[in-house]
Amino acid sequence: MNKNRQQILTQAAQAHRETLRKNLQRRLEAARAKGDEALIRQLEAEAQYIG
């Protein structure tokens, strides 16, 4: 049961990271469309942080 719980937690963490990446990509595209250089740099730094 412990192994199953660990697998579920790992899958949840992977899904969470993927959601973060997708949201970050959407926000970055919006910032680029607006030409907001400061926000673009901030979001790129965030992308580096989350991997």
C-alpha positions in Angstrom: 0.0 0.0 0.0 2.9 2.4 0.7 4.3 1.8 -2.8 0.9 2.6 -4.3 0.6 5.8 -2.3 4.1 6.9 -3.3 3.2 6.3 -7.0 0.0 8.3 -6.7 1.9 11.2 -5.0 4.6 11.1 -7.7 2.0 11.2 -10.5 0.2 14.1 -8.7 3.5 16.0 -8.5 4.2 15.4 -12.2 0.7 16.6 -13.1 1.2 19.7 -11.0 4.5 20.6 -12.6 3.0 20.1 -16.1 0.1 22.5 -15.1 2.6 25.1 -13.9 4.5 24.8 -17.1 1.4 25.2 -19.3 0.2 28.2 -17.3 3.6 29.8 -17.4 3.8 29.3 -21.2 0.4 30.9 -21.6 1.4 33.9 -19.4 4.7 34.2 -21.3 2.9 34.3 -24.7 0.6 37.0 -23.4 3.5 39.1 -22.0 5.3 38.8 -25.4 2.1 39.8 -27.2 1.9 42.9 -25.1 5.6 43.6 -25.4 6.1 43.7 -21.6 9.8 43.2 -21.3 9.9 43.3 -17.5 7.2 40.7 -17.2 8.9 38.5 -19.9 12.1 38.5 -17.9 10.3 37.7 -14.7 8.4 34.8 -16.3 11.6 33.5 -17.9 13.2 33.5 -14.5 10.2 31.6 -13.1 10.5 29.1 -15.9 14.2 28.5 -15.0 13.2 28.0 -11.4 10.5 25.4 -12.0 12.6 23.7 -14.7 
